[in-house]
Structure formats: structure tokens, C-alpha cells
């Protein structure tokens, strides 16, 4: 297929008519379908706009006309109108999709989920230690056996974590501790989760034993995500006592991974949550 621009000016009215009709069709179709399955309003109202760049059906129509000998007389005008409208869609569509994603609150959701770095290799169970320093050294040694180790040496990293811990304890409530260090080098946040089913006496402000220690290494350029990770992890731990108990008493890294990420999956499944709320 090719677009003959000399023919576009003669068919500009049809091009604009097709562009508008196609947009209305996509918007109304998406709005109607999303209304039938009762998805959240913010998704229903913006999905049509996000679909503007999709041109597969239009391309298929052009090919169909071009390959049908009975439509030879119409092939040129259909190709001109279809490709010209598609060119407009491809120029304006990405901006429309971006706007739709922001309006629906889904911009940035294609980024890795906050706790995706906590795979089985970054989880250690049966952690022991009599002091914070012992525990941090143990977890740091485990972290440096992974491929996502911090850019600085292990001793330097441990020292930075100690220095941060001296400023203020990172022991939070309900058995959670989040020691961390901000590094000048590095591209992505990484860390390791240590679990002690027995609990460790690390001087938590609430007097409770510590069961989960999330040791983080955060590049200077990723401070925002650092705070988001801390918030996401603390929320996952504190809001559900059943999840907390399962995680704190996990006997294997695989089980701990399943418990933690199954909970995080519920956060993004708002379609199902919305339906449950509507019909409960």
C-alpha cells in the first residue's frame, strides 16, 4: 500500500468524515462494552480515546478492497481515505492514549511492580543474629551473592547502612525493620528480605520481636521509588494479619515469595474488586 498525497486534497472531506466516524465508533464501542461488564468508570470513560492509534481493522479493509476485483473502481479512493485517516490517527493517537492513561490513573503502570526485585533469590528465611549489626551483615552477604548486588563493595555498603541506622532506628511496628542505604552509584533499587519465624530482639520501639527485615540499596536517582517500596511493603505487612503471619512464619523463600506477591497482585486487580463491591 502507498498513499498518493496528490489525491488527498481531493478527498479531504471524506478523510475528515472517516476520521471522525472512526473515532466515534471506537469511543462508543469501548464505552458500551465496558459498561456491560461494569468496569471502573475511569477506565470506561477513557478506553475509547486510548484505542485511537489502533488501525488493524482499517488496514484490513483497505487490503480487502484492493484484493477484490469487483471493487477495483473503489480501491483507489478507499486506499487514499483510509491511509490518510490512519496517518492522522498515528500522529495524534499516541498523545490521546497518553492522556487517557493519565485520566484513568494508569500512567506508569507498565513499570516494574514495586516489589518485583524480591524474587526467591532475594529472600532469606531462618535469619539469626543477636544484634542489628549481625543481622545486617548476614543479609548483606546474601545480597552480594546475587547478580543485582550494589555497585560499591560489601563492606562499604554495610558501613553506609550502619551510619543510617545510627541516625534513627529503622525498626517499625508489628515486627518489621527496613535498614537501608542511599548510594551515589547504581541504576535500580535492589535489596533482600530476611525472615525470622522465631523473631529477633532488635530493640524495636514497640517492644515486639522483629520477624521481617527488608535491607535496601537505593541509588541516589531512585529516592522516590525507595519511598514507594517502603510504603508498599509496609502496607502489605500491616494491613492483613493473615498475610503477616504467613510471611513471618514462612519456612522457605518460595513460600514467602508466593505469599507476598499474591497479596500485591490483589492491588492491581481492581476490575475484580470493583465487581465484588458492586454486587456484595
Phi, psi and omega in degrees: 000147174212152183257121178269103185294338179293339180268345184296316182300328180283343183240022185300324179297315178294323179299312180294321179297316180294319180299313181294315181297320179295318179297314180298318180299316179296316184292312181294319180297314179294318180297315180294316181295317180291331176291322181296322181265005172057049175282167179305146183303320183296332177280314181303318185284345186241351184297321180302317178296324180291338183272357184306318183290344184289120185234019184298317181294319180296318177297319178298320178297317180297315179298320180299315181293318182294329184267357180261112182299337180285348183246021183302320182293334182263349188301317184295313182291323178295318179296316181297311182294315183296312182290324178295317179294321178295323178298319177296316180299319182288335178279319184265333187302312181303321177294322177295319178296317178300315178299318180297319180296320178293318181294328180275355180076022183250005179298133178087357182285353176279352178287159180303140177300152192303324185254019182295338180288347179273070173275185185298332180287345182250025176229130179235131179253166180058040178289138179233161178162143181269342181223167176301319182299318179298314182295315181296318178296320180296314181291323178297319178299321178293317180300322184282000172269352181268167180283345182261031182296150178301160185288335181271172181290161182298318180296319179296318180297313180301318180297320178295322178294318177300316181298320177293322182292330180289334179291318179191141181297143176259013173285121179258190181278167173059037172080022184243138176225138184228067176296145184200169177214141175264124185252147179287327182253168179115159182249322184226152177292142177216171181175186181214144179254121176255138183234134176235111181292330179283330183093143183242137178273095184244020176073038178296143182304328181272000177080359181275150175294151180268128181250334182229126179237114179258104180268121186241143172240113188241124174296150179305326183282354185241031182298322181299314180293329177303312179294323179294321178296313179301316181295315181296318182291314179299321179295318180296326183281316192272338188275343185227107183296327179294316177297316182300316180294320179295318182291315183295337182246022177296133181263357178211157178296324180297317180293318179299319178299313181298318181296311184293313185281335174295322178292318181294330179296329180296329182296325184269350181270059185286342176298310180295317179301319182295319179295320180297318181295322183293326188252007179269000000 
